Amino acid sequence: MVARRKAAVVGVALSDCGRVDDATPYALHAQAARRALADAGLDRSLVDGFASAGLGTLAPVEVAEYLGLRPSWVDSTSVGGSTWEVMAAHAADAIAAGHARAVLLVYGSTARADVRAGRRTGTLSFGTRGPLQFEVPYGHTLIAKYAMAARRHMIEYGTTIEQLAQVAVQARANAALNPEAMFRTPITVDEVLAGPVIADPFTKLHCCVRSDGGAAVLLVAQEYVPDCRTAPVWVLGSGESVSHAAMSEWPDFTVSPAAVSGRLAFERAGVRPSEIDFAELYDAFTYMTLVTLEDLGFCGKGEGGAFVEKGRLRVAGGELPVNTDGGGLSAQHPGMRGLFLLVEAVRQLRGECGERQVRRSDGTLPRLAVASGTGGWFCSSGTVVLGAG
């Protein structure tokens, strides 16, 4: 029996992101993977675990082959945008149990370039089979599902469209500090409200950007940390949860599965939400940020609107900086953004973020972070608590 070991993130990287018209998804996977290994200062021969989803029929097999890897531990979990937080949890567990020594998580997508070129990408057509087929005749697109949930929160708790717009405004303020963000020009609440309606109550700026890009994260067992060129960021606790597929099976549109995954992650990490220095939350739409803040315990249920309206989410002067790179609303969103949350969280904890670097009230670097991904239409959630080495 191998003693349980701690797992640390020692390498993170993004591929070229934003507007990338001359690369394939496989090339973006490879670019991100090479950069993450270089970041850690480790050779790929150490990697015996691999996780990937979203590309090809046999994602971890095909991508591992492309990268020249022959892993003995693999994960192909696919639960939407939360996939990568769930995979990180599985990787940490595999390392702790002695089933792997180094696990590489990789993602890449040319979602934007494919649309511009008119290419079919094999994106799932939700609702063609199973119970979801009964929603299709009513026009329940993915964005409509999120919009309907947001409207329920507004009716139930008095949340205003101006409060939801504040999420977009503050994400853009953070993106303005990030040279890698797609959109950096500051916006106002009035500009958010004046945009074209995409799905009531969401206008265009309530919705994420569509970009190209890839990301990679390398986790290793604690005995390999001294061999790395970077300071370790430890996986302190994690949680995962699934909720529903059909909207009719969702008991409460104002409660996401982050209420479960977050509670589990904090309990297992032995920390409280009040101790967290910053948060990276999946934000395909503004409502996702607001309700995830509630469900992770940063404010009470129904208090999200009031919580976000006073600038709390900003890197500059915010009480709880959220989506410090600008998030999916302004930085990048290439199909599934969950892995990007982990990359940004690690960079922040290592103090590598330049103008957008989060600091505690005493000027020191942050010590604790949470990354929480959401998949589908609040169908799944994965939450990971990370701590500086």
Secondary structure, DSSP 8 states (H G I E B T S, - for coil): ------EEEEEEEE-S-BS--S--HHHHHHHHHHHHHHHHT--GGG--EEE--SSSTTHHHHHHHHHT---SEEE----GGGHHHHHHHHHHHHHHHTS-SEEEEEEEE-HHHHHHHT-------TTSSGGGGGTGGGT--HHHHHHHHHHHHHHHH---HHHHHHHHHHHHHHHTT-TT-S--S---HHHHHHS-EEETTEEGGGB----BEEEEEEEEEGGGGGG-SS--EEEEEEEEEE--SSGGG-S-TT--THHHHHHHHHHHHT--GGG-SEEEE--SBHHHHHHHHHHTTSS-TT-HHHHHTTSTT-TTT-SS-BSTT-HHHHT---S--HHHHHHHHHHHHTT--GGG----TTS----EEEEEEEETTTTEEEEEEEEE-
